[in-house]
Amino acid sequence: MNNIVDVRFHVMGPSIPADHAYVLYGAICRLLPHLHEDESIGIHAVNGRLAKDRTLTLDRHSRLSFRIAADRIKELLPLSGRTLELDGEKIRI
């Protein structure tokens, strides 16, 4: 059995939609198409501060986290340094 680990990437940008799960998944799958419909990988919501306009303000603690088998970590490395667009808002991983 593989060890399961959480892999976290720092996220930089001004803000993203508070309800960003679907657009985040789409943006990730555009860069890493092999993850589409891969039920063995968990993608967690980005954390941030909820603003009145239903956006999440990103800060130095904001992270994009994945739960993945330890022997598959290398599959996520191409995300490092990339830009994702979520409903018109750009974030850098």
C-alpha positions in Angstrom: 0.0 0.0 0.0 1.3 3.5 -0.9 1.7 6.1 1.7 -0.7 9.0 1.2 0.7 12.5 1.6 -0.5 16.1 1.4 1.4 18.3 -1.1 1.0 22.0 -0.6 1.9 24.8 -3.0 2.0 28.5 -2.0 -0.5 30.5 -3.9 0.0 34.2 -4.9 -2.5 36.6 -6.3 -5.0 39.2 -5.2 -8.2 37.1 -4.9 -10.2 34.2 -6.3 -13.9 33.4 -6.3 -15.0 32.0 -2.9 -16.8 29.2 -4.7 -13.8 28.1 -6.8 -13.7 24.3 -6.6 -14.9 23.7 -10.2 -12.8 26.4 -11.9 -9.8 25.4 -9.9 -10.2 21.7 -11.0 -10.6 22.9 -14.6 -7.5 25.1 -14.5 -5.4 22.3 -12.9 -6.6 19.7 -15.5 -5.8 22.1 -18.4 -2.2 22.0 -17.2 -2.2 18.3 -16.1 -4.8 16.5 -18.2 -4.0 13.1 -16.8 -5.5 14.2 -13.4 -9.0 14.6 -15.0 -11.3 12.2 -13.4 -8.5 10.6 -11.4 -10.4 9.7 -8.2 -7.2 8.7 -6.3 -6.1 12.4 -6.0 -7.8 14.9 -3.7 -7.7 18.6 -4.5 -8.4 20.8 -1.5 -9.9 24.3 -1.8 -7.5 27.2 -1.6 -7.6 29.0 1.8 -7.9 32.8 2.2 -10.0 35.5 3.9 -13.6 35.7 2.8 -14.5 39.2 1.6 -18.0 40.8 1.5 -18.1 40.4 -2.3 -17.9 36.6 -2.0 -14.2 36.4 -3.1 -11.3 35.0 -1.1 -8.5 37.4 -0.5 -5.2 35.5 -0.8 -2.4 36.1 1.7 0.9 34.7 2.7 -0.8 31.7 4.2 -2.8 30.7 1.1 -2.1 27.3 -0.2 -3.3 24.8 -2.8 -3.2 21.3 -1.4 -3.4 17.9 -2.9 -3.7 14.5 -1.3 -1.8 12.0 -3.3 0.2 8.7 -3.1 3.8 9.5 -2.2 5.1 7.8 -5.2 3.1 10.1 -7.5 4.3 13.5 -6.1 6.4 14.1 -9.2 3.2 14.3 -11.2 2.4 17.6 -9.5 5.8 19.3 -9.9 4.9 20.9 -13.2 2.4 23.1 -11.4 5.3 24.9 -9.6 5.7 28.4 -10.9 2.7 28.2 -13.2 -0.2 30.6 -13.5 -3.8 29.4 -13.2 -6.8 31.5 -14.2 -10.0 31.1 -12.1 -13.0 33.0 -13.5 -10.7 35.8 -14.8 -8.6 36.0 -11.7 -5.0 34.8 -12.1 -3.0 33.1 -9.3 0.6 32.0 -9.4 1.6 28.6 -7.9 
